[in-house]
């Protein structure tokens, strides 16, 4: 599909009158809806706003490329809007956006249309494109700009390869680059084009691999890497790094690939970059631009483990809860209520639970040390898992062994990365001919041996004591303490929705669910209901008080009914981001009240996610009361929002 064919001429507006980002997104989405491009405009706007909350789509040079995927979009399309005055888009270079290209793609879309979307980024990098767009007077003229660019590209493709512009001094220089952004639609390909332009201007041969939504494009080969002078990794998500072991590598963010392309290419051409060692991961770029802080690296590794663990927690908890349908002991063949289906569900759920901690530790290790860290971390998680350790029996060597649960698995994951790093150093003296022996034999054998020793005789004792102390503290809490804790974790879920504070509360609740081995956690119940309140409070406020937000925002707020029910706190982000001082405090108070009431009534959640759907499946005790707490606290939040926003009446 050609790029020019993706533009929806009926939805274009060359004289935008909107003055801010939210209203512009809603206006362009509504025009797209009127043109028949999207069936659920509110949901699509919400998806656009969630994407904007992750990072700005204002790519600079007066250009913004908001983009999102949604199942209600019929086919890939581009809606163009031009603002003569400019709109504040929080762009990287601080310039107001005058040329807005709203990209719409169907959920899970890939293939040819995403390749066409990539071309948009490339064409926009040409200086003459913006001049032509400024002069365009009709939608047809806008489309003609991109049709002409496609025609020129086709003509060049059929013509002779241009002579190399490299000077004799640059003939041996070969720079590689990898670009990637979380969504893989816009920034990935804009960085690609900028880096290629920088290489061409400097007379340097450059090859750029893109990690886009449709997959890896222009993949770097082993021969490319062997010949490379240096490699630039401009990425905001994980990319395959082990292949660059022993080469100079510059690690930076994808925005630098767009705005600092000349600087990056110049450094790479001179090999002004630290030598990358796979065992060190991102740490190899400690002195380089765009370096992630220690805290950021810790957070990214932890979330990699948690995200892989969660499906096992959810599936295990739900299946165990379903087994209780025939009776609390119906899984036990010796009980009068025994049922074979209940036993099947219970055993399957327990097996899923047994995988939780190995997955957590394994994928933390994998995030730090690639594949060698996976098996070592996985083994550490097994040794931290009570359901596995109990099989050894309290005799012999393991008589005094204490399972360490979630905290032990957490430590094991980071230990796995450290163990592989030490082993790489220890076996660095081996000749290259034995290099293949390391990942398949030396690292697994010695890594598992070291991990087993550390877990059984060093980590499990203190970490197990901490987990047991936490359990004892929670079990022995007075009513007042339970209320305070419930309010705290509930409020934390709404302070920075999806951020570190939110994740700290969520990981704490998840840890207690995993430690309970299927019994569930009252803290997790408080965390979940606290996270469900903000979206529903926003939706109720928009429904009950039509003066709080403009009509477009009110309509987009309605999707938060579903997001709140599904425990997707991030649905409230666009509304909180627009006016944080007036929106976040009411949400935090109401979410805290929900958490406190959940703790007060001793409600327990056996799963760390699911919201209303977990209640329906039996994953939450006393579901009707839990539902009442959620709805009641959300009404409180809506009322408080009406107070804090009462002076913000809009049309």
Number of C-alpha atoms within 10 A of each C-alpha: 13 15 22 21 15 19 23 19 18 13 22 23 18 19 12 20 17 17 13 13 18 19 16 19 21 24 20 23 24 21 19 25 18 14 14 14 23 25 15 17 22 22 20 27 27 27 19 25 26 17 19 21 14 11 12 15 23 25 25 20 20 21 22 25 24 24 23 23 19 21 16 16 22 15 15 23 24 26 24 22 22 22 21 13 14 20 24 17 25 19 20 17 12 14 18 20 26 23 24 26 21 23 22 26 24 17 15 11 16 15 12 13 19 22 19 18 23 24 22 23 22 20 20 18 18 14 10 11 15 19 11 15 21 15 10 17 12 14 19 12 14 22 20 16 19 23 16 12 20 17 11 11 13 11 11 12 10 8 9 8 8 7 6 11 14 17 11 9 9 14 13 15 20 20 28 25 28 29 31 30 23 19 17 21 26 27 27 29 29 26 32 26 24 22 32 24 20 19 23 15 12 17 18 25 20 20 20 23 20 25 26 23 22 17 13 16 14 12 14 17 10 11 8 14 18 13 14 24 20 27 29 24 22 29 26 18 15 12 14 9 16 16 15 19 16 13 20 23 27 29 28 22 20 27 23 20 30 24 19 15 24 20 14 26 27 16 17 24 25 13 20 16 23 18 17 24 22 21 24 20 19 19 19 20 22 15 12 16 14 17 18 18 11 12 9 12 17 15 13 18 20 22 18 21 25 22 13 17 24 19 17 22 27 21 18 28 32 27 23 28 27 20 25 17 14 16 16 14 19 21 23 16 12 9 12 10 14 17 18 14 14 25 20 14 20 26 17 17 25 20 14 20 28 22 20 27 36 30 28 29 40 34 31 34 35 25 24 31 26 21 17 25 32 26 23 33 36 28 26 37 34 27 30 32 27 22 18 14 18 14 8 12 11 13 9 9 10 14 10 12 21 23 29 29 28 29 23 27 34 27 22 35 35 25 25 32 27 19 24 29 21 16 16 19 10 10 13 12 8 11 8 9 7 8 12 10 12 17 15 11 11 16 23 19 14 15 26 21 13 16 24 21 13 16 27 21 14 12 23 25 17 16 23 21 14 16 20 16 12 13 16 11 12 16 10 11 13 11 13 11 16 24 22 17 20 29 26 22 31 36 33 26 33 32 22 20 21 18 13 15 16 21 17 15 23 24 18 15 25 28 22 24 27 27 25 16 21 23 17 26 29 27 30 33 33 37 36 32 34 36 37 33 40 39 32 32 32 28 26 24 26 24 16 13 16 15 19 23 19 15 16 16 19 21 19 23 28 21 21 25 18 15 21 27 23 19 25 22 25 24 28 29 24 22 19 22 14 12 11 14 11 17 25 23 19 24 33 26 23 29 36 31 30 36 36 31 22 30 26 19 15 17 21 23 33 31 34 28 26 19 24 22 15 23 20 14 16 23 29 28 18 15 19 12 14 23 16 12 21 31 20 17 28 30 21 23 30 27 18 21 24 22 13 15 15 12 10 12 12 10 9
